Amino acid sequence: MVTFTLSKPASRCSASGAFSDVWRLTGEDNGDRVFAAKFLRVFDHDTVEEINKTYCKEVVVSKRTNHPNIMSVEGVAPKLFEFCIVSRWMVNGNMKEYIAANPAVNRLKLLIGVTRGLDYLHNNEIVHGYLESSSILIDAGGNPRLHNFRYCWFTKSTNPANVLNPNCPSRWRYLAPELYSNDGIMTNKSDVFSLSMVMVELVTGKVPFPDSTSSEVRDLILEGERPSCPRYVPYYLTGMAAEVWKIAQECWH
C-alpha cells in the first residue's frame, strides 16, 4: 500500500455521504495528478476500534479488486486524515451528474460497464450493498466505475440501521424490499434489485419513483409497487428502452 503526501485540501469537501466525505487534492510527490481522498466520518458514539476495522476492511477489499469498471485504490494518506483512502479523481463525476450533463451519451455502454463491474464483485464474493447512481463514477474515458462497496466474503450480516441511515434517504429508492426488515441482510440478490433501479434511472433520466418522497418509496416497494415503463422516451433511447426495461423487470423479481 502506497502512502501519499498530499497538498493541503480546499476549505470545503467536494462531496459528502452518510459515512464519509471526499476532498479533491493534488499530490505533491506525484506530478500534477489530481486525487480524491475519502475519509470515514467519525461520530461521538463510534469507537476507534470499530472505525479502524471498517477502514481496514474497505482498504483491503478495494485494493484486492482489479477491473476496468471498479474504482481502484491508489493508497492512503494517514498524515492528512486518520482514516483516509486515496483514489484517482473522476473528472466526470457520478452517473447521475454525467447523464444530466450529457443526455445523449451511450447509456447502453454505461449499463454494460456497471453490470460487468457488479458481476466481477459477485464472482469475487463481494456484495456491493450500496449500488445507486451516486456510487457509480465516470472516468475520463466515459467508463463507469463502481465504488463505495463495503460488504465482502467474510461479512455474514449487516446492521439494518446502516442500510436505512436517515442521513442518506436517497439510497432507499434502490433498496430491495427485504432490506427494510429488521433482519435484512445484503446479498447478491439485493444488489441485483438495486441494479434494476439503476436501469430505470438510465432509461428515464430520473431517480426511481421521482414523484414520491423517500419514505413514500419505501412503502411503495414494500407493497409490491415497481416503477412504470415510460410511454415516451427521447430519440436517443429508441430501441434500447423497451429491452432494458424487460431486463429490469427480471432483475427486480
ChimeraX commands (.cxc) that place a marker at each C-alpha (Angstrom):
marker #1 position 0.00,0.00,0.00 radius 0.5
marker #1 position 1.40,3.39,-1.05 radius 0.5
marker #1 position 1.39,6.27,1.43 radius 0.5
marker #1 position 0.80,9.63,-0.25 radius 0.5
marker #1 position 2.00,13.07,0.71 radius 0.5
marker #1 position -0.79,15.34,-0.38 radius 0.5
marker #1 position -1.17,19.09,-0.51 radius 0.5
marker #1 position -3.48,20.89,1.86 radius 0.5
marker #1 position -7.13,20.34,0.87 radius 0.5
marker #1 position -9.54,23.07,-0.08 radius 0.5
marker #1 position -11.62,24.72,2.64 radius 0.5
marker #1 position -14.65,22.62,1.71 radius 0.5
marker #1 position -15.06,18.96,0.82 radius 0.5
marker #1 position -16.21,18.10,-2.71 radius 0.5
marker #1 position -18.86,15.56,-1.74 radius 0.5
marker #1 position -20.42,14.03,1.35 radius 0.5
marker #1 position -22.21,10.76,2.01 radius 0.5
marker #1 position -23.80,9.08,5.01 radius 0.5
marker #1 position -20.47,7.73,6.25 radius 0.5
marker #1 position -17.67,9.72,4.57 radius 0.5
marker #1 position -16.51,12.97,2.98 radius 0.5
marker #1 position -14.47,13.35,-0.22 radius 0.5
marker #1 position -11.81,16.00,-0.80 radius 0.5
marker #1 position -10.17,16.95,-4.10 radius 0.5
marker #1 position -6.39,17.01,-3.71 radius 0.5
marker #1 position -3.23,17.38,-5.77 radius 0.5
marker #1 position -0.31,15.11,-4.91 radius 0.5
marker #1 position 2.88,16.98,-4.07 radius 0.5
marker #1 position 5.10,14.00,-4.89 radius 0.5
marker #1 position 3.07,12.74,-7.81 radius 0.5
marker #1 position 3.31,15.38,-10.51 radius 0.5
marker #1 position 0.14,17.30,-11.27 radius 0.5
marker #1 position -2.21,14.36,-10.94 radius 0.5
marker #1 position -5.46,15.00,-9.08 radius 0.5
marker #1 position -6.71,12.61,-6.43 radius 0.5
marker #1 position -9.81,12.04,-4.39 radius 0.5
marker #1 position -9.25,11.48,-0.68 radius 0.5
marker #1 position -12.18,9.85,1.08 radius 0.5
marker #1 position -12.11,9.75,4.83 radius 0.5
marker #1 position -14.59,7.99,7.10 radius 0.5
marker #1 position -16.65,10.31,9.23 radius 0.5
marker #1 position -16.27,9.64,12.96 radius 0.5
marker #1 position -19.19,10.22,15.33 radius 0.5
marker #1 position -19.18,10.53,19.11 radius 0.5
marker #1 position -20.72,7.10,19.58 radius 0.5
marker #1 position -18.09,5.42,17.39 radius 0.5
marker #1 position -15.05,3.73,18.86 radius 0.5
marker #1 position -11.62,3.91,17.26 radius 0.5
marker #1 position -11.58,0.11,17.12 radius 0.5
marker #1 position -14.87,-0.04,15.18 radius 0.5
marker #1 position -13.82,2.68,12.75 radius 0.5
marker #1 position -10.39,1.15,12.22 radius 0.5
marker #1 position -11.96,-2.24,11.47 radius 0.5
marker #1 position -14.30,-0.71,8.87 radius 0.5
marker #1 position -11.48,1.37,7.41 radius 0.5
marker #1 position -9.02,-1.52,7.12 radius 0.5
marker #1 position -11.66,-3.79,5.60 radius 0.5
marker #1 position -12.58,-1.25,2.93 radius 0.5
marker #1 position -8.91,-0.60,2.07 radius 0.5
marker #1 position -8.08,-4.31,1.83 radius 0.5
marker #1 position -11.15,-5.21,-0.22 radius 0.5
marker #1 position -10.73,-2.22,-2.56 radius 0.5
marker #1 position -7.03,-2.95,-3.06 radius 0.5
marker #1 position -7.77,-6.57,-3.98 radius 0.5
marker #1 position -10.10,-5.60,-6.82 radius 0.5
marker #1 position -8.74,-5.18,-10.34 radius 0.5
marker #1 position -11.28,-4.45,-13.04 radius 0.5
marker #1 position -11.82,-1.57,-15.53 radius 0.5
marker #1 position -15.30,-0.96,-14.08 radius 0.5
marker #1 position -14.20,-0.88,-10.44 radius 0.5
marker #1 position -12.66,2.15,-8.76 radius 0.5
marker #1 position -9.06,1.37,-7.86 radius 0.5
marker #1 position -7.36,2.48,-4.66 radius 0.5
marker #1 position -4.07,4.34,-5.06 radius 0.5
marker #1 position -3.05,4.34,-1.41 radius 0.5
marker #1 position -3.64,6.03,1.93 radius 0.5
marker #1 position -2.79,9.41,3.45 radius 0.5
marker #1 position -2.77,8.98,7.23 radius 0.5
marker #1 position -0.97,12.29,7.83 radius 0.5
marker #1 position -3.81,14.16,6.16 radius 0.5
marker #1 position -6.77,12.27,7.60 radius 0.5
marker #1 position -6.65,9.44,10.11 radius 0.5
marker #1 position -8.96,7.15,8.13 radius 0.5
marker #1 position -8.29,8.17,4.54 radius 0.5
marker #1 position -8.45,6.25,1.24 radius 0.5
marker #1 position -6.92,7.81,-1.89 radius 0.5
marker #1 position -8.08,7.14,-5.45 radius 0.5
marker #1 position -7.85,8.94,-8.79 radius 0.5
marker #1 position -10.17,11.91,-9.26 radius 0.5
marker #1 position -13.04,11.10,-11.64 radius 0.5
marker #1 position -13.45,14.19,-13.81 radius 0.5
marker #1 position -16.97,13.33,-14.99 radius 0.5
marker #1 position -18.49,12.98,-11.53 radius 0.5
marker #1 position -21.07,10.32,-10.80 radius 0.5
marker #1 position -23.51,8.70,-13.22 radius 0.5
marker #1 position -26.43,10.92,-12.28 radius 0.5
marker #1 position -24.40,14.07,-12.94 radius 0.5
marker #1 position -22.91,12.61,-16.11 radius 0.5
marker #1 position -26.18,11.74,-17.88 radius 0.5
marker #1 position -27.68,15.08,-16.82 radius 0.5
marker #1 position -24.78,16.90,-18.50 radius 0.5
marker #1 position -24.66,14.50,-21.48 radius 0.5
marker #1 position -28.24,13.30,-22.13 radius 0.5
marker #1 position -27.39,11.71,-25.49 radius 0.5
marker #1 position -24.48,9.68,-24.11 radius 0.5
marker #1 position -24.42,5.95,-24.92 radius 0.5
marker #1 position -26.38,4.70,-21.93 radius 0.5
marker #1 position -26.19,1.09,-23.03 radius 0.5
marker #1 position -22.41,1.34,-22.72 radius 0.5
marker #1 position -22.82,2.67,-19.19 radius 0.5
marker #1 position -25.21,-0.14,-18.28 radius 0.5
marker #1 position -22.93,-2.83,-19.68 radius 0.5
marker #1 position -19.99,-1.38,-17.72 radius 0.5
marker #1 position -21.98,-1.23,-14.48 radius 0.5
marker #1 position -23.19,-4.81,-14.95 radius 0.5
marker #1 position -19.68,-6.09,-15.68 radius 0.5
marker #1 position -18.35,-4.37,-12.58 radius 0.5
marker #1 position -21.08,-5.85,-10.39 radius 0.5
marker #1 position -20.57,-9.29,-11.93 radius 0.5
marker #1 position -16.86,-9.04,-11.10 radius 0.5
marker #1 position -17.62,-8.22,-7.46 radius 0.5
marker #1 position -20.09,-11.07,-7.11 radius 0.5
marker #1 position -17.67,-13.54,-8.72 radius 0.5
marker #1 position -15.15,-12.50,-6.06 radius 0.5
marker #1 position -17.69,-12.94,-3.26 radius 0.5
marker #1 position -18.11,-9.22,-2.68 radius 0.5
marker #1 position -21.56,-7.73,-2.13 radius 0.5
marker #1 position -21.68,-4.08,-3.15 radius 0.5
marker #1 position -24.55,-3.14,-0.85 radius 0.5
marker #1 position -24.89,0.50,-1.92 radius 0.5
marker #1 position -25.39,0.39,-5.69 radius 0.5
marker #1 position -27.04,3.58,-6.93 radius 0.5
marker #1 position -26.23,6.32,-9.43 radius 0.5
marker #1 position -24.09,8.27,-6.94 radius 0.5
marker #1 position -21.91,5.20,-6.24 radius 0.5
marker #1 position -21.07,4.89,-9.95 radius 0.5
marker #1 position -18.33,7.29,-11.01 radius 0.5
marker #1 position -17.40,8.08,-14.62 radius 0.5
marker #1 position -13.75,8.25,-15.63 radius 0.5
marker #1 position -12.17,10.45,-18.31 radius 0.5
marker #1 position -12.96,7.85,-20.99 radius 0.5
marker #1 position -16.65,7.79,-20.11 radius 0.5
marker #1 position -16.42,4.38,-18.42 radius 0.5
marker #1 position -18.41,3.68,-15.25 radius 0.5
marker #1 position -16.52,2.62,-12.14 radius 0.5
marker #1 position -18.25,1.22,-9.07 radius 0.5
marker #1 position -17.11,2.40,-5.66 radius 0.5
marker #1 position -18.34,2.57,-2.06 radius 0.5
marker #1 position -18.84,-1.19,-1.79 radius 0.5
marker #1 position -18.50,-2.26,1.82 radius 0.5
marker #1 position -19.56,-5.86,2.35 radius 0.5
marker #1 position -17.29,-8.77,1.39 radius 0.5
marker #1 position -16.83,-12.51,1.71 radius 0.5
marker #1 position -16.14,-12.51,5.44 radius 0.5
marker #1 position -19.27,-10.47,6.24 radius 0.5
marker #1 position -22.16,-12.68,7.34 radius 0.5
marker #1 position -24.57,-9.96,8.38 radius 0.5
marker #1 position -25.03,-6.22,8.40 radius 0.5
marker #1 position -26.61,-3.67,10.66 radius 0.5
marker #1 position -30.00,-2.64,9.21 radius 0.5
marker #1 position -29.55,0.78,10.83 radius 0.5
marker #1 position -26.73,1.42,8.36 radius 0.5
marker #1 position -28.94,0.35,5.44 radius 0.5
marker #1 position -31.71,2.79,6.38 radius 0.5
marker #1 position -29.40,5.56,7.53 radius 0.5
marker #1 position -31.57,8.69,7.92 radius 0.5
marker #1 position -28.67,10.84,6.72 radius 0.5
marker #1 position -28.93,9.32,3.24 radius 0.5
marker #1 position -32.63,8.66,2.42 radius 0.5
marker #1 position -31.96,8.89,-1.33 radius 0.5
marker #1 position -30.42,5.42,-1.07 radius 0.5
marker #1 position -33.79,3.98,-0.03 radius 0.5
marker #1 position -35.02,4.24,-3.63 radius 0.5
marker #1 position -32.60,1.50,-4.67 radius 0.5
marker #1 position -33.06,-0.96,-1.79 radius 0.5
marker #1 position -34.59,-4.40,-2.21 radius 0.5
marker #1 position -37.74,-4.92,-0.07 radius 0.5
marker #1 position -36.07,-7.49,2.20 radius 0.5
marker #1 position -33.60,-4.85,3.39 radius 0.5
marker #1 position -36.39,-2.86,5.05 radius 0.5
marker #1 position -36.93,-5.58,7.65 radius 0.5
marker #1 position -35.08,-5.64,10.97 radius 0.5
marker #1 position -33.11,-8.74,9.98 radius 0.5
marker #1 position -32.39,-7.72,6.39 radius 0.5
marker #1 position -29.04,-8.89,5.04 radius 0.5
marker #1 position -27.33,-7.51,1.95 radius 0.5
marker #1 position -26.81,-10.22,-0.67 radius 0.5
marker #1 position -26.06,-10.61,-4.38 radius 0.5
marker #1 position -29.83,-10.70,-4.92 radius 0.5
marker #1 position -30.38,-7.36,-3.21 radius 0.5
marker #1 position -27.58,-5.95,-5.40 radius 0.5
marker #1 position -29.42,-7.17,-8.49 radius 0.5
marker #1 position -32.59,-5.38,-7.31 radius 0.5
marker #1 position -30.54,-2.19,-6.94 radius 0.5
marker #1 position -29.20,-2.75,-10.45 radius 0.5
marker #1 position -32.78,-2.78,-11.75 radius 0.5
marker #1 position -33.34,0.67,-10.22 radius 0.5
marker #1 position -30.15,1.92,-11.87 radius 0.5
marker #1 position -31.57,0.64,-15.17 radius 0.5
marker #1 position -34.76,2.61,-14.51 radius 0.5
marker #1 position -32.70,5.75,-13.97 radius 0.5
marker #1 position -30.70,5.20,-17.14 radius 0.5
marker #1 position -33.86,4.80,-19.22 radius 0.5
marker #1 position -35.88,7.65,-17.70 radius 0.5
marker #1 position -33.11,10.04,-16.67 radius 0.5
marker #1 position -34.85,10.33,-13.30 radius 0.5
marker #1 position -34.50,8.58,-9.95 radius 0.5
marker #1 position -36.91,5.70,-9.31 radius 0.5
marker #1 position -40.36,6.99,-8.24 radius 0.5
marker #1 position -39.42,10.63,-8.89 radius 0.5
marker #1 position -42.79,11.98,-7.72 radius 0.5
marker #1 position -42.62,10.31,-4.29 radius 0.5
marker #1 position -40.61,11.09,-1.18 radius 0.5
marker #1 position -38.04,8.59,0.05 radius 0.5
marker #1 position -40.31,7.39,2.87 radius 0.5
marker #1 position -43.19,7.01,0.39 radius 0.5
marker #1 position -40.92,4.97,-1.89 radius 0.5
marker #1 position -40.17,2.61,0.99 radius 0.5
marker #1 position -43.91,1.97,1.46 radius 0.5
marker #1 position -44.48,1.54,-2.29 radius 0.5
marker #1 position -41.70,-1.04,-2.63 radius 0.5
marker #1 position -42.92,-2.98,0.39 radius 0.5
marker #1 position -46.42,-3.01,-1.11 radius 0.5
marker #1 position -45.04,-4.55,-4.28 radius 0.5
marker #1 position -45.11,-1.42,-6.45 radius 0.5
marker #1 position -42.40,-1.01,-9.07 radius 0.5
marker #1 position -41.60,1.83,-11.50 radius 0.5
marker #1 position -43.80,2.09,-14.58 radius 0.5
marker #1 position -42.28,1.93,-18.04 radius 0.5
marker #1 position -42.36,5.40,-19.63 radius 0.5
marker #1 position -44.72,5.79,-22.58 radius 0.5
marker #1 position -42.36,8.12,-24.37 radius 0.5
marker #1 position -38.57,8.21,-24.38 radius 0.5
marker #1 position -36.10,10.57,-26.11 radius 0.5
marker #1 position -34.99,9.65,-29.62 radius 0.5
marker #1 position -31.54,8.62,-28.43 radius 0.5
marker #1 position -33.10,5.88,-26.29 radius 0.5
marker #1 position -35.29,4.44,-29.03 radius 0.5
marker #1 position -34.58,0.74,-29.46 radius 0.5
marker #1 position -32.96,0.48,-26.05 radius 0.5
marker #1 position -35.62,1.40,-23.52 radius 0.5
marker #1 position -38.05,-1.49,-24.11 radius 0.5
marker #1 position -35.38,-4.21,-24.00 radius 0.5
marker #1 position -33.64,-2.75,-20.96 radius 0.5
marker #1 position -36.97,-2.44,-19.18 radius 0.5
marker #1 position -37.64,-6.14,-19.68 radius 0.5
marker #1 position -34.29,-6.95,-18.10 radius 0.5
marker #1 position -35.00,-4.51,-15.24 radius 0.5
marker #1 position -38.25,-6.37,-14.51 radius 0.5
marker #1 position -36.37,-9.66,-14.35 radius 0.5
marker #1 position -33.79,-8.09,-12.02 radius 0.5
marker #1 position -36.30,-6.69,-9.54 radius 0.5
marker #1 position -38.02,-10.08,-9.36 radius 0.5
marker link #1:1,2 radius 0.2
marker link #1:2,3 radius 0.2
marker link #1:3,4 radius 0.2
marker link #1:4,5 radius 0.2
marker link #1:5,6 radius 0.2
marker link #1:6,7 radius 0.2
marker link #1:7,8 radius 0.2
marker link #1:8,9 radius 0.2
marker link #1:9,10 radius 0.2
marker link #1:10,11 radius 0.2
marker link #1:11,12 radius 0.2
marker link #1:12,13 radius 0.2
marker link #1:13,14 radius 0.2
marker link #1:14,15 radius 0.2
marker link #1:15,16 radius 0.2
marker link #1:16,17 radius 0.2
marker link #1:17,18 radius 0.2
marker link #1:18,19 radius 0.2
marker link #1:19,20 radius 0.2
marker link #1:20,21 radius 0.2
marker link #1:21,22 radius 0.2
marker link #1:22,23 radius 0.2
marker link #1:23,24 radius 0.2
marker link #1:24,25 radius 0.2
marker link #1:25,26 radius 0.2
marker link #1:26,27 radius 0.2
marker link #1:27,28 radius 0.2
marker link #1:28,29 radius 0.2
marker link #1:29,30 radius 0.2
marker link #1:30,31 radius 0.2
marker link #1:31,32 radius 0.2
marker link #1:32,33 radius 0.2
marker link #1:33,34 radius 0.2
marker link #1:34,35 radius 0.2
marker link #1:35,36 radius 0.2
marker link #1:36,37 radius 0.2
marker link #1:37,38 radius 0.2
marker link #1:38,39 radius 0.2
marker link #1:39,40 radius 0.2
marker link #1:40,41 radius 0.2
marker link #1:41,42 radius 0.2
marker link #1:42,43 radius 0.2
marker link #1:43,44 radius 0.2
marker link #1:44,45 radius 0.2
marker link #1:45,46 radius 0.2
marker link #1:46,47 radius 0.2
marker link #1:47,48 radius 0.2
marker link #1:48,49 radius 0.2
marker link #1:49,50 radius 0.2
marker link #1:50,51 radius 0.2
marker link #1:51,52 radius 0.2
marker link #1:52,53 radius 0.2
marker link #1:53,54 radius 0.2
marker link #1:54,55 radius 0.2
marker link #1:55,56 radius 0.2
marker link #1:56,57 radius 0.2
marker link #1:57,58 radius 0.2
marker link #1:58,59 radius 0.2
marker link #1:59,60 radius 0.2
marker link #1:60,61 radius 0.2
marker link #1:61,62 radius 0.2
marker link #1:62,63 radius 0.2
marker link #1:63,64 radius 0.2
marker link #1:64,65 radius 0.2
marker link #1:65,66 radius 0.2
marker link #1:66,67 radius 0.2
marker link #1:67,68 radius 0.2
marker link #1:68,69 radius 0.2
marker link #1:69,70 radius 0.2
marker link #1:70,71 radius 0.2
marker link #1:71,72 radius 0.2
marker link #1:72,73 radius 0.2
marker link #1:73,74 radius 0.2
marker link #1:74,75 radius 0.2
marker link #1:75,76 radius 0.2
marker link #1:76,77 radius 0.2
marker link #1:77,78 radius 0.2
marker link #1:78,79 radius 0.2
marker link #1:79,80 radius 0.2
marker link #1:80,81 radius 0.2
marker link #1:81,82 radius 0.2
marker link #1:82,83 radius 0.2
marker link #1:83,84 radius 0.2
marker link #1:84,85 radius 0.2
marker link #1:85,86 radius 0.2
marker link #1:86,87 radius 0.2
marker link #1:87,88 radius 0.2
marker link #1:88,89 radius 0.2
marker link #1:89,90 radius 0.2
marker link #1:90,91 radius 0.2
marker link #1:91,92 radius 0.2
marker link #1:92,93 radius 0.2
marker link #1:93,94 radius 0.2
marker link #1:94,95 radius 0.2
marker link #1:95,96 radius 0.2
marker link #1:96,97 radius 0.2
marker link #1:97,98 radius 0.2
marker link #1:98,99 radius 0.2
marker link #1:99,100 radius 0.2
marker link #1:100,101 radius 0.2
marker link #1:101,102 radius 0.2
marker link #1:102,103 radius 0.2
marker link #1:103,104 radius 0.2
marker link #1:104,105 radius 0.2
marker link #1:105,106 radius 0.2
marker link #1:106,107 radius 0.2
marker link #1:107,108 radius 0.2
marker link #1:108,109 radius 0.2
marker link #1:109,110 radius 0.2
marker link #1:110,111 radius 0.2
marker link #1:111,112 radius 0.2
marker link #1:112,113 radius 0.2
marker link #1:113,114 radius 0.2
marker link #1:114,115 radius 0.2
marker link #1:115,116 radius 0.2
marker link #1:116,117 radius 0.2
marker link #1:117,118 radius 0.2
marker link #1:118,119 radius 0.2
marker link #1:119,120 radius 0.2
marker link #1:120,121 radius 0.2
marker link #1:121,122 radius 0.2
marker link #1:122,123 radius 0.2
marker link #1:123,124 radius 0.2
marker link #1:124,125 radius 0.2
marker link #1:125,126 radius 0.2
marker link #1:126,127 radius 0.2
marker link #1:127,128 radius 0.2
marker link #1:128,129 radius 0.2
marker link #1:129,130 radius 0.2
marker link #1:130,131 radius 0.2
marker link #1:131,132 radius 0.2
marker link #1:132,133 radius 0.2
marker link #1:133,134 radius 0.2
marker link #1:134,135 radius 0.2
marker link #1:135,136 radius 0.2
marker link #1:136,137 radius 0.2
marker link #1:137,138 radius 0.2
marker link #1:138,139 radius 0.2
marker link #1:139,140 radius 0.2
marker link #1:140,141 radius 0.2
marker link #1:141,142 radius 0.2
marker link #1:142,143 radius 0.2
marker link #1:143,144 radius 0.2
marker link #1:144,145 radius 0.2
marker link #1:145,146 radius 0.2
marker link #1:146,147 radius 0.2
marker link #1:147,148 radius 0.2
marker link #1:148,149 radius 0.2
marker link #1:149,150 radius 0.2
marker link #1:150,151 radius 0.2
marker link #1:151,152 radius 0.2
marker link #1:152,153 radius 0.2
marker link #1:153,154 radius 0.2
marker link #1:154,155 radius 0.2
marker link #1:155,156 radius 0.2
marker link #1:156,157 radius 0.2
marker link #1:157,158 radius 0.2
marker link #1:158,159 radius 0.2
marker link #1:159,160 radius 0.2
marker link #1:160,161 radius 0.2
marker link #1:161,162 radius 0.2
marker link #1:162,163 radius 0.2
marker link #1:163,164 radius 0.2
marker link #1:164,165 radius 0.2
marker link #1:165,166 radius 0.2
marker link #1:166,167 radius 0.2
marker link #1:167,168 radius 0.2
marker link #1:168,169 radius 0.2
marker link #1:169,170 radius 0.2
marker link #1:170,171 radius 0.2
marker link #1:171,172 radius 0.2
marker link #1:172,173 radius 0.2
marker link #1:173,174 radius 0.2
marker link #1:174,175 radius 0.2
marker link #1:175,176 radius 0.2
marker link #1:176,177 radius 0.2
marker link #1:177,178 radius 0.2
marker link #1:178,179 radius 0.2
marker link #1:179,180 radius 0.2
marker link #1:180,181 radius 0.2
marker link #1:181,182 radius 0.2
marker link #1:182,183 radius 0.2
marker link #1:183,184 radius 0.2
marker link #1:184,185 radius 0.2
marker link #1:185,186 radius 0.2
marker link #1:186,187 radius 0.2
marker link #1:187,188 radius 0.2
marker link #1:188,189 radius 0.2
marker link #1:189,190 radius 0.2
marker link #1:190,191 radius 0.2
marker link #1:191,192 radius 0.2
marker link #1:192,193 radius 0.2
marker link #1:193,194 radius 0.2
marker link #1:194,195 radius 0.2
marker link #1:195,196 radius 0.2
marker link #1:196,197 radius 0.2
marker link #1:197,198 radius 0.2
marker link #1:198,199 radius 0.2
marker link #1:199,200 radius 0.2
marker link #1:200,201 radius 0.2
marker link #1:201,202 radius 0.2
marker link #1:202,203 radius 0.2
marker link #1:203,204 radius 0.2
marker link #1:204,205 radius 0.2
marker link #1:205,206 radius 0.2
marker link #1:206,207 radius 0.2
marker link #1:207,208 radius 0.2
marker link #1:208,209 radius 0.2
marker link #1:209,210 radius 0.2
marker link #1:210,211 radius 0.2
marker link #1:211,212 radius 0.2
marker link #1:212,213 radius 0.2
marker link #1:213,214 radius 0.2
marker link #1:214,215 radius 0.2
marker link #1:215,216 radius 0.2
marker link #1:216,217 radius 0.2
marker link #1:217,218 radius 0.2
marker link #1:218,219 radius 0.2
marker link #1:219,220 radius 0.2
marker link #1:220,221 radius 0.2
marker link #1:221,222 radius 0.2
marker link #1:222,223 radius 0.2
marker link #1:223,224 radius 0.2
marker link #1:224,225 radius 0.2
marker link #1:225,226 radius 0.2
marker link #1:226,227 radius 0.2
marker link #1:227,228 radius 0.2
marker link #1:228,229 radius 0.2
marker link #1:229,230 radius 0.2
marker link #1:230,231 radius 0.2
marker link #1:231,232 radius 0.2
marker link #1:232,233 radius 0.2
marker link #1:233,234 radius 0.2
marker link #1:234,235 radius 0.2
marker link #1:235,236 radius 0.2
marker link #1:236,237 radius 0.2
marker link #1:237,238 radius 0.2
marker link #1:238,239 radius 0.2
marker link #1:239,240 radius 0.2
marker link #1:240,241 radius 0.2
marker link #1:241,242 radius 0.2
marker link #1:242,243 radius 0.2
marker link #1:243,244 radius 0.2
marker link #1:244,245 radius 0.2
marker link #1:245,246 radius 0.2
marker link #1:246,247 radius 0.2
marker link #1:247,248 radius 0.2
marker link #1:248,249 radius 0.2
marker link #1:249,250 radius 0.2
marker link #1:250,251 radius 0.2
marker link #1:251,252 radius 0.2
marker link #1:252,253 radius 0.2
view
